[in-house]
Amino acid sequence: MKYVVVTGGVLSGLGKGVTVSSIGRLLISRGYKVTAIKIDPYLNCDAGTMNPFQHGEVFVLDDGGEVDLDLGNYERFLDINLTRNHNITTGKVYRAVVEKERRGDYLGKTVQIIPHVTNEIKSQIKNVAESSNADVVLIELGGTVGDIESMPFLEAVRQLRMEVGPEENLVFVHTTLVPVMDVVGEQKTKPTQHSVKELRAIGIQPDIIVGRGAKPLDYDIKKKISLFCNVPLEGIVSAPDAESIYQVPVLLEEQGLTDHLLRRLGLKQRKTDLKKWKALLKPLLNPKHETRIAIVGKYTHLQDSYISYIETLRHCSAATNTKINITWVEAEDIEKNGCDCLKNANGIIIPGGFGERGIEGKISAIKYARENRIPFLGVCLGFQLATIEFCRNVLKMRDANSSEFKKTVHPVIDLLPEQKEIKNMGATMRLGAHDVIIKKGSLAHKIYNKTKISERHRHRYEINPDYIKKIENAGMIFSGKSADGKRMEIAELKNNQFFVASQFHPEFKSRPGKPAPLFLGLVKAAKKK
Ligand code: GLN
């Protein structure tokens, strides 16, 4: 088992996740099996409770794990399915240590950060590594070197290096920022030198340095970093801003990173197979067609909150040779100024979300899409609101609503009876992959070309069974249902317009080369507009 540990210096938000994912893709391109672990040095046990406004999207895995959005990048770049154990947080580690202490596992010893917490970190890493059967395990350490929170993790990976046998079994990659002075345009290496110094002070010497910046690193700058940071020149790699993140593996490969990494890991050099990957890039960089999709949400100022939507649309771009211009619309702006901002949209998406803010704006947008026959896709909350809109405006149930937002005489979206009995709200959430049975002959059937699919979920409320008949009789049918038939999963209109919505989140399973079918359907319909 080989490890590649990626740390970050100077600033957060340098795109470390993309670097890690790209390295993974490159190893796969040489025929190696790869998995990835993300370490988040915060005290939350998982990302489930975190506000997307602060932290970006909460990504959901097959097993229902609510994890950091970087795991979404890993899954997309590596085309693998991860589990909740692939996201290690300080909260998870401390919880395990405290539980062991309470059980008496430490036999009366004083429980300390070193060795007890660091041992727990290493054992969680090794467990995931061993069960993954991978040749190489990538470990991304979130945060920035020098943060108090990261210290136990850095110490743990330093120890890991000693434990995994010969030096070649673990490679340290450090990603840093190489800023440019505006006036003279000179690339500055001092921040990199300092963060490497910080790493070395805790006993970690990086083997590879990835320098982020707007432009590629000049040769002299690479040489300077090599000299001052004690890293051979072939280990200094430049990661300039790219038009598409899917270009990054190619940019790194061109600098010989994979050859160097394999040498350093003591792995055989094999022929590179990046053909398929590059084929995807072509339509992304030079698309033939163009379309406009509006996303009406409530976290539109932080686009990381919708990262899987953006990536899924990119996968659709590549598949349809179409440039997709995304217009971000704040739902509350529609409440104030109406739907004029949707006039130019060829397609409309209402994404998932929690809480009442903005829902009336989203409902107006859905009405606009339905009445003007603009291709529409609703996801999760978007599915629930599409049902509410239909009940209000077609069935004339003016106070139709979700009991998440209001007590009403028409709770068309509600908790199922069995959920109402559960006292712990946390336990009522439906998470992860579940089967959906699709009705033959429906639009959903045409899109998926299957009658049974598996998609990922993250929701609490459901279509209220008392209203299903009435809604279906009026022309909105539920063409996808849970295997037991109790939960409605896909809604569509019977009138031949592209209007679909799903209770599940198709965007969590979309991959380059395998775009989520419902999104692809939307983009194709939008393209025709
Ligand atoms: N708030 C809704 C629910 O809990 C929808 C959740 C979502 O969109 N992810 O059911």
Boltz pocket constraint, residues with backbone or C-beta under 6 A from the ligand:
constraints:
  - pocket:
      binder: B
      contacts: [[A, 351], [A, 352], [A, 353], [A, 354], [A, 355], [A, 379], [A, 380], [A, 381], [A, 382], [A, 404], [A, 458], [A, 459], [A, 460], [A, 461], [A, 462]]
      max_distance: 6.0
